[in-house]
Amino acid sequence: MVFRYLKKYWLFAVLASAFMVLEVYVDLYQPRLMAEIVDNGILGLGNGGTPDLGIVKHTGLMMILIVLAGGVCGILSGVCTNVCSQNFGNDIRKDAFSRIMHFSFSQTDDFSVGSLITRTTGDVTQVQNMVSQMIRGCVRCGMFFVAGSIALVSLAADFGIVIGVALPLILAEIIFVVRRTTPLFSQLQHRLDRMNTVIQENVAGARVVKAFVQEEREAKRFGQSNGDLVDTQFRVLILMSYMRPIMNIVLNLATVAIIRIGALRVQDGGIQPGTVMAAVTYLSQILNGMMMLAMIFQTVTRGLTSAKRLREVLDAEPPIRDGSAAPEAHTGTVEFRDVSFRYPEQSADTLRHITLSVGAGETLAVIGETGCGKSSLVNLIPRFYDVTEGAVLVDGTDVRDFPLDDLRSRISFVLQKSELFSTTIRENILLGNSDASEEAIRTAAKAAQADDFIMQQHDGYDTRVTESGMSLSGGQRQRIAISRALVKPAEILILDDSTSALDFKTEAALQSALRTEYAHMTKIIIAQRISSVQHADRIAVLDNGAVAACGTHEELLQTCEVYREIYRSQLKKGAEQNG
């Protein structure tokens, strides 16, 4: 349960409740002082009907001092409550984010990015509000109900009849509203997830939307998801709107009843007028406390829904776990041993019985038609996914036996989509090695053919890039991503179709630098172009998830029809472009 996070802050919760008890005690004590002022100070009932201004002044001053003390207690209660709830929420948010960072790709897909954003922001806020209300509100309402009822009945037993009739009516209304709104809160959060997903997709894909002139379509899609959210919120608010008017009616009727009973008791000499005023005040405090309790129930109900959603994230166990082996060898060898792989919830294998080996310092290129499983193959090396059958070995050890950090520290990976962060170019490169020197950064950037264009930026390596690197061209983003991979002290370099945005001259210079300056690294290159792979030590040709052939460029031209077909199609395309 998420409430385990409160253990660290139990002292603040206790202090907040204690200060709240004192504040409520002050509120409950005020009506008796007011009764004293009215009965003995103004009406002079204890002095033969002669008003006593001394009592008014003395008791009035006491009321002021007590109210000030109660105000200080209220402030201290609020401070302690906020310290507790804010730190509680902060811890949950950090743990949820940390857990999300360790999710497998399939888990992220199952939750959706929009839902994860909602859970780490809106749901955490709802749980914080619930904790705050439970610490302060429940104590306040409970004391008003219990102590206020005792104080009211102690004034005159007949007043208990009014409470006995009014409270069941209010409780019935609270139960009705809570039961009707509880399922709506879960629906509300799911629709908020959907709206956030639409926003995230459109902000990230704004260029696609504009390129295809789909602003109106996406506005309608957002309008629909937003409309669903508003409709659900409206239903909740309609139900909640019943509460206050009905409670006000009950409160006013109960007040009339108290005044009527009090008037009768004053006539027969059983109580004094000030006591009736105190009774009205106590009744107002009790019923307002119940009204506040209704609002607390709403907050708690919504908070419990959010807590359940957060628990789904916090309790989610990543299917990819750390191993215990820590091989000392750092040679950079990779082996696929009869590997088959199927994506979760897919009925067919993406990869079938792959057997390949890559020696230390060797360059293996992988080529094949779109969708044949090239990216899926290399995603198995750093365990972005685990094999369905067979084994992937790094340095002679099954990757499933590695601690994940140890395994991934041996691998530099450049993804198909070059992800950059909204910070400086230097900081983006340093993600590969935070301790890299300026010389190492420049060396990696020069090998990636990035140094020239970086130095042309207005602040050089300290130039800030926008979110996802959208202030740079596709080729520039790819070269910075490659620089980041090269600066990392790893034995294995994987380029997953990460030179597609480079021109032939720039790519040739990059390939030359990899063969000379980074000859010690084992390189696995995924590519679509023959020119990107023809100088590799070996080329593996994938066809429908299986290895069709493996050899040098010249050998494959002689023996592999699939490779020849790719080669001829690219030659023909090049000839048509040149013609």
C-alpha positions in Angstrom: 0.0 0.0 0.0 1.1 3.6 -0.7 0.5 4.4 3.0 3.7 2.7 4.0 5.3 6.0 2.8 3.8 7.7 5.8 5.9 5.8 8.3 8.9 8.2 7.9 6.6 11.2 8.8 4.5 9.7 11.5 5.7 12.3 14.0 4.5 15.2 11.9 1.1 13.4 11.4 0.8 13.0 15.2 1.7 16.6 15.9 -0.7 17.8 13.2 -3.5 15.9 14.8 -2.6 17.0 18.3 -2.5 20.7 17.3 -5.9 20.2 15.5 -7.4 18.7 18.7 -6.3 21.9 20.6 -7.7 24.1 17.9 -11.1 22.3 17.9 -11.2 22.4 21.7 -10.9 26.2 21.5 -13.7 26.3 19.0 -15.9 24.1 21.3 -15.1 26.2 24.3 -16.1 29.5 22.7 -19.9 29.0 22.9 -19.8 28.6 26.7 -17.8 31.8 27.0 -20.4 33.5 24.8 -23.2 32.2 27.0 -21.4 33.6 30.0 -21.2 37.0 28.4 -24.9 37.0 27.3 -26.4 35.6 30.5 -24.3 37.3 33.2 -22.6 40.1 31.4 -25.4 41.6 29.2 -28.6 40.2 30.8 -27.2 40.1 34.3 -29.2 37.0 35.2 -26.7 36.2 38.0 -26.8 39.8 39.4 -30.5 40.5 39.8 -30.9 41.6 36.1 -28.1 44.2 36.3 -25.6 44.0 33.4 -22.0 43.5 34.4 -19.5 45.1 32.0 -16.6 43.6 33.9 -17.7 40.1 33.0 -18.1 41.3 29.3 -14.6 42.7 29.3 -12.9 39.9 31.2 -14.6 37.1 29.4 -14.2 38.9 26.0 -10.5 39.3 26.6 -10.3 35.6 27.5 -12.1 34.7 24.2 -9.6 36.8 22.2 -6.6 35.1 23.9 -8.1 31.7 23.4 -8.9 32.4 19.8 -5.3 33.5 19.2 -4.0 30.3 20.9 -6.4 28.3 18.7 -5.1 30.2 15.6 -1.5 29.3 16.5 -2.5 25.7 16.9 -4.3 25.7 13.6 -1.2 27.2 11.9 1.1 24.6 13.5 -1.3 21.9 12.5 -1.3 23.1 8.9 2.5 23.3 8.8 2.9 19.7 10.1 0.2 18.4 7.8 1.9 19.9 4.8 5.3 18.7 5.8 3.9 15.2 6.1 1.7 15.2 3.0 4.2 16.9 0.7 7.1 14.7 1.6 4.8 11.7 1.4 3.8 12.7 -2.1 7.4 13.5 -3.0 8.6 10.0 -2.0 5.8 8.3 -3.9 6.4 10.4 -7.0 10.2 9.6 -7.0 9.6 5.9 -6.4 7.0 5.7 -9.1 9.3 7.5 -11.6 12.2 5.2 -10.6 10.0 2.2 -11.1 8.8 3.5 -14.5 12.5 4.0 -15.6 13.0 0.3 -14.9 9.9 -0.9 -16.8 10.4 -3.1 -19.8 9.2 -1.7 -23.1 6.2 -4.0 -23.0 5.1 -2.6 -19.6 5.4 1.0 -20.8 3.2 0.0 -23.8 0.6 -1.6 -21.5 0.2 1.4 -19.2 0.7 4.0 -22.0 2.8 7.1 -21.7 -0.3 9.4 -21.0 -1.4 7.2 -18.2 2.0 7.1 -16.6 2.2 10.9 -16.7 -1.3 11.1 -15.1 -0.3 8.7 -12.3 2.9 10.4 -11.4 1.3 13.9 -11.4 -2.5 14.0 -10.9 -2.8 10.7 -8.9 0.0 11.6 -6.5 -1.7 15.0 -5.9 -5.0 13.3 -5.2 -3.3 11.0 -2.7 -1.5 13.9 -1.0 -4.9 15.7 -0.6 -6.4 12.6 0.9 -3.6 12.3 3.4 -3.9 16.0 4.3 -7.7 15.7 4.8 -7.3 12.5 6.8 -4.8 14.1 9.2 -6.7 17.4 9.7 -10.2 16.9 8.5 -11.0 13.6 10.1 -9.8 14.8 13.5 -11.7 18.0 13.2 -14.9 16.4 12.1 -14.6 13.6 14.6 -14.2 16.0 17.5 -17.0 18.3 16.4 -19.3 15.3 16.1 -18.4 13.5 19.4 -17.3 16.4 21.7 -19.8 18.8 20.1 -22.7 16.3 20.6 -21.7 15.8 24.3 -21.4 19.5 24.9 -24.8 20.1 23.3 -26.6 17.4 25.3 -24.9 18.6 28.4 -26.6 21.9 28.0 -30.0 20.2 27.8 -30.9 16.6 27.3 -33.8 17.6 25.0 -31.3 19.0 22.4 -30.1 15.4 21.9 -33.4 14.7 20.1 -32.6 17.2 17.4 -29.1 15.6 16.9 -30.7 12.2 16.8 -33.0 13.2 14.0 -30.7 15.4 12.0 -27.6 13.2 11.9 -29.2 10.1 10.3 -30.5 12.3 7.5 -27.1 13.8 6.8 -25.4 10.4 7.0 -27.9 8.9 4.5 -27.2 11.7 2.1 -23.4 11.2 2.4 -23.7 7.5 1.9 -25.8 8.0 -1.2 -23.5 10.5 -2.8 -20.3 8.6 -2.0 -21.8 5.3 -3.4 -22.8 7.1 -6.6 -19.6 9.0 -7.1 -17.0 6.2 -6.2 -17.2 4.4 -9.6 -17.1 7.7 -11.4 -13.7 8.7 -10.0 -12.1 5.6 -11.5 -13.7 6.4 -14.8 -12.6 10.1 -14.5 -8.9 9.1 -14.1 -9.0 6.8 -17.1 -10.5 9.5 -19.2 -7.8 11.9 -17.9 -5.3 9.3 -19.0 -6.8 9.2 -22.5 -6.8 13.0 -22.8 -3.1 13.2 -21.7 -2.2 10.5 -24.2 -3.8 12.6 -27.0 -2.0 15.7 -25.9 1.3 13.8 -25.7 0.9 12.3 -29.1 0.1 15.6 -30.7 2.8 17.6 -29.1 5.4 15.0 -29.9 4.0 14.5 -33.4 3.2 18.2 -34.1 5.3 18.2 -37.3 3.4 15.2 -38.7 0.1 16.8 -37.9 1.1 20.0 -39.6 2.6 18.3 -42.6 -0.6 16.4 -43.3 -2.8 19.4 -42.4 -4.6 17.4 -39.7 -5.0 20.1 -37.1 -8.7 20.1 -37.4 -8.9 16.3 -37.1 -6.7 16.2 -34.1 -8.6 19.1 -32.5 -11.8 17.0 -32.9 -10.1 14.0 -31.4 -8.9 16.1 -28.4 -12.4 17.6 -28.2 -13.9 14.2 -27.9 -11.5 13.0 -25.2 -11.9 16.3 -23.4 -15.7 16.1 -23.7 -15.7 12.6 -22.2 -13.7 13.9 -19.3 -15.9 16.9 -18.8 -19.1 14.8 -19.0 -17.8 12.5 -16.2 -16.6 15.5 -14.1 -20.0 17.1 -14.6 -21.8 14.0 -13.4 -19.6 14.0 -10.2 -20.3 17.7 -9.6 -24.0 17.3 -10.1 -24.1 14.6 -7.5 -22.0 16.7 -5.1 -24.2 19.8 -5.8 -27.1 17.9 -4.1 -25.2 17.8 -0.8 -24.8 21.3 0.4 -28.4 22.5 -0.2 -29.9 19.5 1.5 -27.5 19.8 4.4 -28.4 23.5 4.7 -32.1 22.6 4.9 -31.4 20.1 7.6 -29.2 22.6 9.4 -31.8 25.3 9.3 -34.6 23.0 10.4 -32.4 21.7 13.3 -31.6 25.3 14.3 -35.3 26.2 14.3 -35.9 23.1 16.5 -33.2 24.0 18.9 -34.5 27.6 19.2 -38.1 26.2 19.8 -37.0 23.7 22.4 -34.7 26.3 24.0 -37.5 28.9 24.1 -39.7 26.4 25.9 -37.0 25.5 28.4 -36.2 29.2 29.0 -39.9 29.8 29.8 -40.0 27.1 32.4 -36.7 28.3 33.9 -34.7 25.2 32.9 -32.0 27.0 31.0 -30.9 30.6 30.2 -31.0 32.5 26.9 -27.2 32.3 26.5 -27.4 28.5 26.7 -29.8 28.5 23.7 -27.2 30.6 21.8 -24.5 28.2 22.8 -26.7 25.3 21.7 -27.3 26.9 18.3 -23.5 27.4 17.9 -22.8 23.8 18.9 -25.4 22.5 16.4 -23.9 24.6 13.7 -20.4 23.3 14.4 -21.6 19.7 14.5 -23.6 19.8 11.2 -20.9 21.9 9.5 -18.4 19.3 10.6 -20.6 16.6 9.0 -20.8 18.7 5.8 -17.0 18.9 5.9 -16.9 15.1 6.4 -18.9 14.7 3.2 -16.3 16.6 1.3 -13.6 14.5 3.0 -15.3 11.4 1.9 -15.2 12.7 -1.7 -11.5 13.4 -1.4 -10.8 10.1 0.3 -12.8 8.2 -2.3 -10.9 9.9 -5.1 -7.6 9.5 -3.3 -8.2 5.7 -2.8 -8.9 5.4 -6.5 -5.6 7.2 -7.3 -3.8 5.1 -4.6 -4.9 2.0 -6.4 -3.6 3.3 -9.7 -0.3 4.2 -8.1 -0.1 0.8 -6.5 -0.3 -0.8 -9.9 2.8 1.1 -10.9 4.7 0.7 -7.6 3.9 -3.0 -7.4 4.6 -3.8 -11.1 7.5 -6.2 -11.3 9.6 -5.8 -14.4 9.8 -9.1 -16.2 13.5 -8.4 -16.9 15.4 -8.9 -13.6 19.1 -8.6 -12.6 21.2 -11.7 -12.8 24.0 -12.5 -10.4 26.9 -13.3 -12.7 29.7 -10.7 -13.1 32.2 -12.1 -15.7 35.6 -10.4 -15.5 36.2 -10.8 -19.2 35.6 -7.6 -21.2 36.3 -8.8 -24.7 33.1 -7.7 -26.4 32.1 -11.0 -28.0 28.4 -11.6 -28.8 26.7 -14.8 -29.7 23.1 -15.7 -30.7 22.6 -19.3 -29.9 19.4 -20.7 -31.6 17.5 -17.6 -30.7 13.8 -17.2 -31.2 11.8 -14.2 -30.1 8.1 -13.3 -30.0 6.7 -9.9 -28.8 4.2 -10.1 -25.9 0.7 -10.9 -27.0 1.9 -11.7 -30.5 1.0 -15.1 -32.1 4.0 -15.5 -34.4 7.7 -15.4 -33.8 9.5 -12.3 -35.0 12.9 -14.1 -34.9 13.3 -17.8 -35.6 16.3 -19.9 -34.7 19.0 -17.3 -35.1 22.6 -18.5 -34.7 25.3 -15.9 -35.1 28.5 -15.0 -33.4 30.6 -11.8 -33.4 34.2 -11.9 -32.4 36.0 -9.2 -30.4 36.7 -6.2 -32.5 34.7 -7.6 -35.5 32.1 -5.7 -37.4 28.9 -7.5 -38.2 26.3 -5.8 -40.4 22.7 -6.9 -40.5 20.6 -6.2 -43.5 17.2 -7.2 -44.7 13.8 -6.0 -45.8 11.7 -3.7 -43.5 10.1 -5.7 -40.7 12.4 -8.7 -41.0 13.5 -8.4 -37.4 16.8 -6.5 -37.5 16.0 -4.1 -34.7 14.4 -6.9 -32.7 17.6 -8.9 -32.9 19.9 -6.2 -31.5 17.3 -5.2 -28.8 18.0 -8.6 -27.3 21.6 -7.9 -26.5 21.1 -5.2 -23.8 17.9 -7.0 -22.7 15.4 -4.5 -23.8 13.5 -7.7 -24.4 14.3 -11.3 -23.4 14.5 -14.2 -25.9 11.6 -16.6 -26.1 13.9 -19.5 -26.9 17.7 -20.0 -27.0 20.2 -17.6 -25.5 22.2 -14.4 -26.2 25.7 -14.4 -24.8 28.0 -11.5 -24.2 31.6 -12.3 -23.3 30.6 -15.9 -23.1 27.9 -15.4 -20.5 24.1 -15.5 -21.0 22.8 -11.9 -20.8 20.1 -13.0 -18.5 22.8 -13.9 -15.9 24.2 -10.3 -15.9 23.3 -7.6 -13.5 21.6 -5.2 -15.9 23.9 -2.2 -15.1 26.9 -4.4 -15.8 25.6 -5.7 -19.0 24.5 -2.3 -20.4 27.7 -0.6 -19.3 29.5 -2.9 -21.9 27.2 -1.8 -24.7 26.9 1.5 -26.6 23.6 1.7 -28.4 22.4 4.2 -31.0 18.7 3.8 -31.6 16.8 4.3 -34.8 15.2 7.4 -33.4 17.9 9.7 -32.1 16.6 10.9 -28.7 18.1 14.1 -27.4 17.3 16.0 -24.2 16.5 19.6 -23.7 19.9 20.6 -22.5 23.3 21.5 -24.1 24.9 19.5 -26.8 27.8 18.8 -24.4 25.4 17.4 -21.8 23.8 15.2 -24.4 27.1 13.7 -25.3 28.2 13.3 -21.7 25.2 11.0 -21.1 27.5 8.4 -22.5 30.3 9.1 -20.0 29.8 11.9 -17.4 33.5 11.9 -16.6 34.7 12.3 -20.2 37.3 15.0 -20.8 36.9 17.8 -23.3 39.4 16.0 -25.5 37.4 12.8 -25.4 34.2 14.7 -26.2 35.8 16.3 -29.2 37.4 13.1 -30.4 34.1 11.2 -30.3 32.3 14.1 -32.1 35.0 14.3 -34.8 34.7 10.5 -35.4 30.9 10.9 -35.7 31.4 13.8 -38.1 29.6 16.2 -35.7 32.4 18.5 -34.5 32.3 20.8 -37.5 28.6 21.6 -37.3 28.7 21.8 -33.5 31.4 24.4 -33.6 29.3 26.5 -36.1 26.5 26.8 -33.5 26.3 30.1 -31.7 27.6 28.6 -28.4 29.4 25.6 -29.8 29.1 22.5 -27.5 27.2 24.6 -24.9 24.4 25.4 -27.4 21.1 24.3 -25.9 18.8 22.1 -28.0 15.1 22.0 -27.8 13.0 19.1 -26.5 13.8 15.9 -28.4 16.5 17.9 -30.3 14.0 19.4 -32.7 16.1 22.5 -33.2 18.6 20.3 -35.1 18.2 18.4 -38.4 17.8 14.6 -38.4 21.4 14.1 -39.5 22.7 16.4 -36.8 20.7 14.5 -34.2 22.1 11.2 -35.4 25.7 12.4 -35.3 25.3 13.7 -31.7 23.7 10.4 -30.7 26.7 8.6 -32.3 29.1 10.9 -30.5 27.3 10.0 -27.2 27.8 6.3 -27.9 31.4 6.6 -28.9 32.4 8.6 -25.8 31.1 5.7 -23.6 33.8 3.3 -22.6 32.1 0.2 -23.9 33.3 -2.9 -25.8 30.3 -3.3 -28.0 28.8 -0.6 -30.3 25.3 -1.1 -31.9 24.2 1.2 -34.6 20.5 0.5 -35.3 19.8 2.1 -38.6 21.3 5.3 -37.1 23.0 6.6 -40.2 19.9 6.8 -42.4 19.8 10.6 -42.3 23.5 11.0 -43.3 24.6 11.6 -46.8 27.0 9.1 -48.4 30.1 11.2 -48.0 29.5 11.8 -44.2 28.6 8.1 -43.7 31.7 7.0 -45.5 33.9 9.2 -43.2 32.1 7.9 -40.2 32.6 4.3 -41.3 36.3 5.0 -41.9 36.7 6.4 -38.4 35.0 3.4 -36.9 37.3 1.0 -38.7 40.5 2.9 -37.6 40.0 4.8 -34.4 37.5 2.4 -32.9 38.8 -0.8 -34.3 38.9 -2.3 -30.7 35.1 -2.1 -30.4 32.9 -5.0 -31.5 30.4 -3.3 -33.9 26.9 -4.5 -35.0 25.5 -2.3 -37.7 21.8 -2.4 -38.7 21.3 -0.7 -42.1 19.1 -0.5 -45.1 21.7 0.6 -47.6 24.3 -1.7 -49.1 26.8 1.1 -49.0 26.5 1.1 -45.2 27.4 -2.5 -44.7 29.6 -3.6 -47.6 32.9 -2.9 -45.8 31.8 -5.0 -42.7 33.8 -8.1 -41.8 30.6 -10.1 -42.3 27.0 -9.3 -43.3 24.1 -11.3 -41.9 21.0 -11.2 -44.2 17.7 -11.6 -42.4 14.6 -12.8 -44.3 11.3 -13.3 -42.5 12.9 -13.5 -39.1 15.6 -16.0 -40.0 19.2 -15.8 -41.2 19.2 -16.4 -45.0 23.0 -16.1 -45.3 26.1 -14.7 -43.6 29.3 -13.7 -45.3 31.3 -10.9 -46.9 29.8 -8.5 -49.4 31.5 -10.4 -52.3 30.4 -13.8 -51.0 26.8 -12.8 -50.6 26.7 -11.4 -54.1 27.7 -14.9 -55.3 25.6 -17.1 -52.9 22.6 -15.2 -51.5 19.6 -14.3 -53.8 18.0 -12.1 -51.1 21.1 -10.0 -50.9 21.5 -9.8 -54.6 17.9 -8.6 -54.9 18.5 -5.8 -52.3 21.7 -4.9 -54.2 20.1 -4.8 -57.6 17.1 -2.8 -56.3 19.4 -0.2 -54.8 21.6 -0.1 -57.9 18.5 0.4 -60.1 17.2 3.1 -57.7 20.6 4.9 -57.8 20.8 4.7 -61.6 17.3 6.2 -61.9 18.2 9.0 -59.5 21.4 9.7 -61.4 19.6 9.6 -64.7 
